[in-house]
Amino acid sequence: MTPFTVPPAVSTEAAELSRTHPALAAIRFAGLELRNRFAVAPMTRVSATEDGRATQEMAEYYAAFAEGGFGLLITEGTYTDTAFSQGYLHQPGITDEAQAAAWRPVVDRAHAAGARVVLQLMHAGAVSQGNRFRDWSVGPSAVQPLGEQLAKYRGSGRWPVPAEMTRCQIGEAVDGFAAAAVRARTAGFDGVEIHAANGYLLDQFLTPYTNLRGDEYGGDAEERFRLVREVISETRSAAGPGFPIGVRLSQGKINDPSWQWPGGHAEASATFLAAATAGADYLHLAGSRRDWLPLAPAFPDAPSRPEEPTLPALARKVTGLPVIANGGLQEDAVARRVLDEQHADVLALGTAALANPDLPRRVAAGEALAPFDPQVLEPLATLGNARASAHA
Ligand SMILES: Cc1cc2nc3c(=O)[nH]c(=O)nc-3n(C[C@H](O)[C@H](O)[C@H](O)COP(=O)(O)O)c2cc1C
């Protein structure tokens, strides 16, 4: 017997460990039995085949997190249709049977090591910088994205001005999410996460400066939420009951990190509630230090609310749904407080997981975490590049 083994499911051993760190406590989360509250945050690694199939190398990469003790793996953003959703060359997709089948070894390896695995569904919209199906992009409106394409995902220069999506293209995008979820379920995934954060298509619709539409998909916050609502409800109808659907939301964007929701507390509350009403089973709040570290109120300027909660706590309170918090949570004192004070139910770790695929085991053993080295994502964020850096 090794000094510490992560049990495949809830057990007395897990209960014992939970006394040492709140994140090691098992949890029933959105219908899934998780052996602990450590999740791997979604991270694009642009290492699929050119035609979007997951590889053996990717199965090894995800298996390392499962074998290292993570309770939940959220995959990298995966494109959903053969029209405009692909954002990056060598991004994985789930648009046909071959792509779905290629995910099987990832799922099987994760399950064999006792983790649950959720597929993140992503439509890049106007910030697409590599799409083998189209050489032009679409977005809610013909507004050039802020900033520049991401070099670590093979982009350079500014993003082009997208074409304003037609109703037909909007319908195609919604159908893409729904069909992708059905394929994900068939491939054995434990759920899907709809990526409505970080400046991608759904977030472009939520954001007033990228959504200038005059039809029912634009306007006030409720109208800007319409597409997200349709995606959640169509995905729910297509995938059927008993298949968890999460929704990731954030204020900051890849190309506008300091963006804050203009409607503050009221808009955030309405957005969370709308996602829950549309059928989301959990919410994933991605943030930066400013959103909750050190557990700061979400909207501190609100004068009438001295007790303003953190964003994940607000999401939990308004919806009653389980919430994943993400962003800078490798700091032990913060991670403990997020759980102990019930700001969130699960912690998603990105860069700390890259540096420590066995992070839950380390935490349980009281071992120090390795610092994250940003060089592993340079010049490209590929898996092969990370291996080369590790051996340099
Ligand atoms: C290499 C890399 C790729 C990422 N790709 C995605 C992605 O595909 N989908 C997503 O929602 N977030 C993505 N993110 C953001 C992370 O999920 C997370 O929000 C971010 O790393 C902050 O969390 P951390 O402080 O624990 O690293 C990515 C981050 C990194 C470092």
The ligand as a MOL file (V3000), in Angstrom:
LIG
                    3D

  0  0  0     0  0            999 V3000
M  V30 BEGIN CTAB
M  V30 COUNTS 31 33 0 0 0
M  V30 BEGIN ATOM
M  V30 1 C -2.7100 27.3330 -21.0660 0
M  V30 2 C -4.0750 27.7670 -20.6320 0
M  V30 3 C -5.1650 27.4690 -21.4190 0
M  V30 4 C -6.4560 27.8530 -21.0220 0
M  V30 5 N -7.5300 27.4620 -21.7830 0
M  V30 6 C -8.7920 27.6440 -21.3160 0
M  V30 7 C -9.9060 27.0380 -21.9550 0
M  V30 8 O -9.7860 26.2890 -22.9330 0
M  V30 9 N -11.1320 27.2850 -21.4480 0
M  V30 10 C -11.3160 28.0800 -20.3370 0
M  V30 11 O -12.4540 28.2740 -19.9150 0
M  V30 12 N -10.2700 28.6460 -19.7060 0
M  V30 13 C -9.0130 28.4260 -20.1450 0
M  V30 14 N -7.9440 28.9090 -19.4430 0
M  V30 15 C -8.1590 29.6660 -18.1910 0
M  V30 16 C -8.0680 28.7240 -16.9800 0
M  V30 17 O -9.1610 27.8220 -16.9660 0
M  V30 18 C -8.0590 29.5210 -15.6610 0
M  V30 19 O -9.1960 30.3570 -15.6450 0
M  V30 20 C -6.8300 30.3790 -15.4810 0
M  V30 21 O -5.6450 29.6230 -15.6880 0
M  V30 22 C -6.7980 30.9720 -14.0700 0
M  V30 23 O -6.7600 29.9350 -13.0960 0
M  V30 24 P -5.4080 29.6320 -12.2800 0
M  V30 25 O -5.0990 30.8900 -11.5160 0
M  V30 26 O -5.7410 28.4700 -11.3910 0
M  V30 27 O -4.3630 29.3080 -13.2900 0
M  V30 28 C -6.6370 28.5660 -19.8300 0
M  V30 29 C -5.5250 28.8910 -19.0490 0
M  V30 30 C -4.2670 28.4710 -19.4130 0
M  V30 31 C -3.0970 28.7750 -18.5070 0
M  V30 END ATOM
M  V30 BEGIN BOND
M  V30 1 1 1 2
M  V30 2 1 2 3
M  V30 3 2 2 30
M  V30 4 2 3 4
M  V30 5 1 4 5
M  V30 6 1 4 28
M  V30 7 2 5 6
M  V30 8 1 6 7
M  V30 9 1 6 13
M  V30 10 2 7 8
M  V30 11 1 7 9
M  V30 12 1 9 10
M  V30 13 2 10 11
M  V30 14 1 10 12
M  V30 15 2 12 13
M  V30 16 1 13 14
M  V30 17 1 14 15
M  V30 18 1 14 28
M  V30 19 1 15 16
M  V30 20 1 16 17
M  V30 21 1 16 18
M  V30 22 1 18 19
M  V30 23 1 18 20
M  V30 24 1 20 21
M  V30 25 1 20 22
M  V30 26 1 22 23
M  V30 27 1 23 24
M  V30 28 2 24 25
M  V30 29 1 24 26
M  V30 30 1 24 27
M  V30 31 2 28 29
M  V30 32 1 29 30
M  V30 33 1 30 31
M  V30 END BOND
M  V30 END CTAB
M  END
